[in-house]
Amino acid sequence: MNREPEKLQEEKTNVVNLAIYRAKKALERDGFEVVENPDGKITLVIRLAK
């Protein structure tokens, strides 16, 4: 009896790099707005004073 191999499913996990998390929080405290694109790239936008 031959079985077909099971297909491996891609599992998406919500693992966060602690160093990147801390850097983003520090930048937010320093007045930057941190925006992350869906592809994972980070863009920094300076907040303007009102």
Secondary structure as UniProt FT lines:
FT   HELIX           18..29
FT   TURN            30..31
FT   STRAND          32..36
FT   TURN            38..39
FT   STRAND          42..46
//
